[in-house]
């Protein structure tokens, strides 16, 4: 997988190979990826099952688009990239313009500069 | 304004200079533009006032993101780029996977290949 600035990451599992029991948390990065994978049933299934298992989920920038598709935003307090602010609101979430928003096990941030804030809260929930 | 493939278009008016009485219809193109302008109050005001004036509005690809921000999709039948399908649904619309969907004065399409279908319906509504 090639990032926006050229950084390469090797995908070690296909979505179908994911066993949620092997993971303690989930991070949904942003960029163009969320739009490309949010309609894949296995993707939203992984997200929903991680959520139901009480495991922390972090989403940043466009990452919350996947949370919309997984139907997880109703009544939740979240933040996201400002360009999809009205989408998370339409999905029933309360949007807050903050570096990081934590609602139960859901950790959301707006832009890459917010990453330190997001990771601090995400790691706190993993403990 | 420079398009995705390098084509240049001269913007002749700023949003603040738009007088909706001078226009018979509105087309909302897709791409990255909608995310950049959907949070500008004047943009959603133009769209809402055109709609209230009974003038046809066409939106393609990511264009419907602006319709979400303008709160115009509740109960409407629409289509859009598949990557924002769940956003138009969350906004209360019924999503249809068709070249073009017409609901009252709202004309929507999915991708550039649908443009001939969209324009035919849009022009029909202008007559």
Interface residues (C-beta under 8 A of the other chain):
Chain A: X35 X36 X38 X39 X65 X68 X69 X81 X82 X83 X84 X85 X86 X87 X90 X91 X92
Chain B: X35 X36 X38 X39 X65 X68 X69 X81 X82 X83 X84 X85 X86 X87 X90 X91 X92
